[in-house]
Amino acid sequence: YIYSNLVKTKDFTDFVQQYSSTDLEGFFQLYLYTAELPEVKIQKKRGNQYAVSIKNIDFALPMNIHTSEGVQRLEISSQPTLVQSTSPIQVDPEDWYLKQQ
């Protein structure tokens, strides 16, 4: 173990963002520097539509949504995304992001 090999959180986040060519600053802010979980808002619309958004983020998060047609993977952000389903939807059915203790 050598102190010169220490990696700081900033080193890690910079590497991941450079490697992915994606701005992940909002993601890291939420998951590394706060204890908050994404707050999903589901609003039933006319017919078979649901509006899904995440209130407390400023980036898009790929998330699975279980609908009457099966599981769809959609980019969810603070702006509502419309989802078609003849039955109530379930956001993040595998609890990858939203697991509550």
Secondary structure, DSSP 4 states (H G I P E B T S, - for coil): --GGG---HHHHHHHHHHHHTS--HHHHHHHHS------EEEEE-STTEEEEEETT-SS-EEEEEEETTEEEEEEE-SS-EEEE-SS--EESTT-SS----
